[in-house]
Structures are given as structure tokens and as C-alpha cells.
């Protein structure tokens, strides 16, 4: 993904002025939020940018990982 230098904000700026960041995303399609001089987050306008496409297997892996993370203690108890 190419990053437009006009669509970069710091994490501090995004935290203090999210409405400005949201407007930037609406006009430019997306904004990259940098933390410690590295890209950390991507704010996108879902009306302008295509949603991230996942295969069915990728969707299952994503959901399974979230379930395992949220209920890890219960799964560890069942494994005993």
C-alpha cells in the first residue's frame, strides 16, 4: 500500500483531534496513524475504500483466534 504523505497523522494528533482525522479519511479515503515514527493504524472511509476481503478459511481462522483468546481460561480448564 502506498502511503500519501498528506494522509499521515501522529497518534497524539489522532487522539486529540479525531474529528479532523475522520474528515481527512472521508476526503482522502484513508489516513495512516503513526506511533513512534512507524505506521500503526489505518483509518479508512468504508464508503470509498473497499472492505478487506477474506476467504472463508481466513474468516474462520480470525473468529477462532478471537474465541480462543477470549475464552482461554475455560479451554485450559477443559484440557485438564
N, C-alpha and C positions, 0 to 999 in steps of 0.2 A: 504494500500500500504506500503510495506516495503521500507525504505529509506536506500540506500547504503551510508555508511559514506564517501566513496570515490567520491560520486556524489553530494556533498554539497558545495555550494559556498555562500559567503556573497553577499548582494545586492550591496555593494560597489565594490567588485571584478567583479561582473557581469556587472556593469555599466562601469567600467574602462577597462575591457578586455573581451568583449562579444565574440570575435572570439575564445578565449580559451574555454569559456563556450559552445559555439556551437560545437567545436571539441569534448569536453567531452561528449556532448549529442549524437554525432554521434558514438562515440566508446562504450559508456555505455548504450545508449538507452534513458536516461533521466538525467536531473540534477535538483536538488531542490535548489532554491534560498531562503536563509534565510534573514529575515529582523527583527531586534530587537530580535535575537535569537529564532525566530519562523519561520516555513516554510511558505513562502508567495507565491512563484511562482514555476511553473513546466515547464521546457524547455524540450521538447521531440523531438526525431527524428521520424518523421511520417513514415519513411520507415521501422523502426524497431519496433516501438510500435504501437499497434492497435489504430485506432482512437476511440474516445469516442463514444460509441453507445448510441443513444437516441431513445425512442419510438416516434411515430408520435405526440402523445399528448405532450410530453416533448419538441419536436421541436416547436410546435405551441405556447406553453407557453413561451418559450425562445424568439421567434420572437415577440410575442405580448407584452412582457415586454419591449423589446427594442423599439418597436414602441411607446408605451405609454410613455416611458422615454424621447424619442427624441421629441415627439410632445405634451408634457403635456400641454403647454400653449394653444394650439389650442383646445384640448379636454376640458379643463376647460372653455374656451370661449363658446364652443358649448353647454356645460352643463347648461349655464345660461338661 
